[in-house]
Amino acid sequence: MEFLNEYGMFLAKIATFVVAILVVAGGLVALIGRGGGEAESRGRLDIRHLNEDYRQMTVMIKEATLSKKAFKQFHKEQKAREKQREKTERRRIFVLNFQGDIRAIAVASLREEITAVLNVAQPEDEVMVRLESAGGLVHAYGLAAAQLLRLRDRRVKLTVAVDKIAASGGYMMACVADRIIAAPFAVVGSIGVIAQLPNFNRLLKKHDIDYEQFMAGEFKRTVTILGENTDQGRRKFQEEIEEAHTLFKDFVKTHRPQVELERVATGEHWYGTQALECRLVDELRTSDDVLLDASAGADLYEIAYTTKKPWLARLLAHTSEALGRF
């Protein structure tokens, strides 16, 4: 029993020490955060030469499948091709990836990537955006679409590739492109606007809880989750939804006039083959297939802008993750 008591005290001291370290580290992170942006890296641009990735894959498979003599001959011919390629000026395709959530947080990286491309783009260059998003907030995806418009405004050819989904706000982005390609079963469209919210007013009344709301401006708030909603408020909220839908339809009509708006702007979505019939997309292909074909005549560069947190914040995050496993 005496041993167990001493061992228990030892564990308690260790736990106290660990908690104290975490508290101090948390305080330091908070202080750094208050100190402004200096503590956080500006971010960096990561660039991958996709042609080199394809070349390495080819070499590995050839080496594994060919005889030594045949592989030696292949290697010699490939070197000759590479030397010839270095002598010729080739067009470039810049590949950007956009993984969208409801708040379109990825637009923070997208704006930096597009700025970087615009600094070096030549008339013969092209940008492909591999887009995956089911949509989200109107203003967030409006900004994301506006970022893509920067390319069009500077006359840089823009292709959007949809391998999985570009719906609602995702399609708002896609329709800006010169060309939209989609996989056969990719989900496309959903040109509509939706808003929904619960209302707890009756529950509050049941428990004798009053809810008071003060406004200046008749329609500062139309509907609420806690107060009693009025028919007038509901009508106004529906009007706002309709206005947003009209803006969405006008945007699609401006940038993709070939679609039959009355047919596609119902809020429905279509799979790739159906979307091609509706002229929501231009071609049925995967982004991988398009890029592999393009690599024969163009240099492909995948660009990703990433931010790096301060080392102390990363340490604290790793520590919290490790403690969460126990």
N, C-alpha and C positions, 0 to 999 in steps of 0.2 A: 504493500500500500504506500509506503514512504517513497519507493521508487516511482510509482505512478503519479504521486503528487508532485514530485520534483520534475518529472517529465512533462506533466501538464503545465506547470509554471513556465518551463522552458519554451513550450509551444506557444503559450500566451505572449511571452516576451517577443518571440519571433514575429507573431501576427501583428502585435502592436508596432514593431519596428517597420514592417512592410507597409502598414496603413499610414504611418507617419511619412514614409518616403513618398507614397502616392499623393498624400495631401499636399506636401511641399511641391511635388512636381506639378500637380494640378494648379496650384497657386502661381507657379512660374509661367505655365502656359497661359493662364488668364492674364498675367501682367504683360506677357509678350503680345497677346492679342490686343490689349488696350493700347499698346505702343504704336499701332498703325501697321502699315503694310511692309515695313522694313524687314520684319522677322520672317515673312513668307516670301519664298522665291517668286520671281516674276514669271517663272514657268520656262519650259524649253520646248523646242521643236524637234521631234523625232522623225527621221526620214529613212525609209527603207527603199532600196532599189529592187523592185519586184522582179526585174529581168534577171538579176543576180540570183534571187531565190529560185527562179525557174531553172536557171543554168545548173545550180548545185543539185537540184533534184534530178535533173536529167543525167548528170555525171554519175550520181550515186546508183541510179538504176542501170545505166549502161555498164558501169564497172561490175555490178553484180550479175549481169545477164550475158555479157559478151565474153568471148575468149580474150586472153591477154593480147594477142596479136590484133584482133578486131578493135579492142578498146584503145590500143595504142594508135591505131589508124584514126579512130573517131576523135581522140584527143588532139591529134595533129590537125585534123580538118577543122575542129572547133576553134583552135587557136588562130588559124588562118581567117576564119569568119569573124572572130572578135577583132582582129587587127584591121580588117576591111571596114568593120562597123565603126571603129574609132575614127576612121578617116572621113566618114560621111556625117553630115549634120542631120540629126533625126528630130522629129517632133516629140513633144513630151506630153504625157498624160499624168495629171496630178490626181491621186486617189484620196478622197476624204471619207471618213466613216462617221455617220450620225446615228447614235442610239438614243431615241427620244423617250422621255418619260412624260408624265402629265404636266410638269412644269417646264419642259424643254431645257433642262439644265445644261445639256450639251451645247447649247448655243454659245456659251461662254468660250468654249474651245473653238467652235466653228468660226466665230468672228476673227479669231487670231489666225487660224489656218487660211482663211480666205484673204486676209490682209497680206500674209506671207506670199501666197500665190500671186496676188495682183502686183506685188513688187517686182516679180521676175517674169511674168507671163508674156509670151510672144504671140503674135496673131495666129500662128499655126498650132498653138498649144490647146489643150483641152482639160477640163476638170470632170472627173466622175465622182459623184457622191453616192456612196452605198448607204441607202436610207432605210431605217427600220423604226417605225413609230405608229402607234395606234391613236395619236393625237393627244390633246390636252387643252390647256388654257389658251383662249383666243389671242390675247396680247402676246403671250410667250411664243406661239407658233407664227404669229404675224411678224415678230422680230426675226425669227429663223428664216422665214421666206424672204424677208427684206435683205438678209445677209446674202442669200443666193442671188438675189437681183443685182447685187453689186457686180457679180461676174458678168451677167447679161449686159449691164450698163456699160461695162468696159469691153464688150464684144469678145469675151472669152467663151468659147463653146462649152456648154454645160450639159452633161448627161446625168440623169438620176437613175440608179439601179435599185429595184425593189425585189429583194430575194424572199422576203417574208411578208411584210405588211407596210403599207403607207395609207393610212386611213385618217379621215377628218383632217386635223392639223397636219398630219404627215402628208396627205395629198395636197394640202395648201402649199407645202414646200415643193413637192414633186412637180406640180403643174407649171412652175416657173421654168423648167428645163427646156432646152432645145429638143431633147429626145428623152423619152421615158422607156426603159426596158423593165420587164417584170418576169419572174419565174411563173410557170404555168399555174401554180396553185397559190401564188402570192395574193394577199388580200388588199384590194385597192378601192378607193372611193370614199364612201360614207360622207358625202358632202351635206352635212347637216350640223345643227347645234343642239345640244342638250344641257339641261340644268335640272337638278333634283335636290331636294333637301327634306329632312324630317321636320315635324312640328310637334313640340312637347307641351303646347299650351294647355291642353286638356289634362295632361298629367300634373302640371303645376297647379291647376285649379283644384284638382282632386285632393291635393295635399295642402291646400290653402296657402299657396305660395304666389305672391304677386310679382308680376313682371312689368317694369315701367321702361319706356323708351322715349327719349326726347330728341326732336329733330328740328332743324331749321332748313326749310326746303321741302316742298310737298312730297317729292319722290326721292329724297335722300336715301331712304330705305323702302323698298317695295314689299318684300316678303321677309319673314324672319323665322328662325327655328324655335323661338321661345314665346314670342307674342302671338296675339290672335290676328291671323291674316284676313284682310278684307278683299272683297271681290274687285274693288278698284285697284288694290295693290297687285292682285293676281293678273288683272288685265294689263297693267303697266309692265309687269315683269315679262309677260308673254310678248308684248310689243318689242321689248328689248331683245328677246330671243330672236324674233322675226327680223329685226334690224341687222343683227349679227349674221343671220343666215343670208340676207340679201347682200351684204358686203362680201361674204364668202363666195356666193354665186357670181357676183360681178368680177371678183378677182380671178376666178377660174375662167370666166368668159373672156377676160382681157388677155390672159396668158395662154389659153388653150381654146381658141375660138372654134376648133373643129368638132368639139363635143356637142351633143344634143342636150343642152342644159336641162330642159324640162324632163328628160328621161333619167338623167344621172344625179340630179340635185335633190333627190328624195330622202337622203340620209341612208340609203341602202349601200351595201358594199358588194363588190364583185371579185371573183377569182380571176387570175391572170388571163385565161382564155376568154372569159366573158368581157373583161375590161378592154381587151383588144378589139372586140366587136363593137363596144361602146365608144371606142377611140379615146378611152382614158389613158391608154398606153400605146406605144408605137411598135413594140417588138417583144416577142416572147423568148427570152434568153436569161441565163443566170449571169451575174456580174463576173464570175470566175471564167466563164466561157468567153465573154467579150474581152476581158483583159488578156487572157492567154492568146487569143487571136491577134490582138493589137500589139502584143509584145514583139511580133516579127518585124514591125515597121516603126515602133515608137519606144521611147524609154519611159518606163512606168515608175513613178515615185509615190509611195504611200506616205502621207503627211499626218502627223498627230501632234497636237499641242497639249502638253501635260503640265500641271502645276505640282510643285513639291512642297510638302508641309515642313515646318521647322523640325530639326532632329528631335527636340524634346517632345513635341506633339506626337511624332511617330513612335517614340519610345513609350510614351504613356498609352498610346493606342494599342501597341503590341502587348504591353503589360496587362491592360484590361482584358484583352483577348485571351491571354494565357490564363489569367485568373478565372475567366468565365468557363474554362474547360474543366475546372475541378468541381 
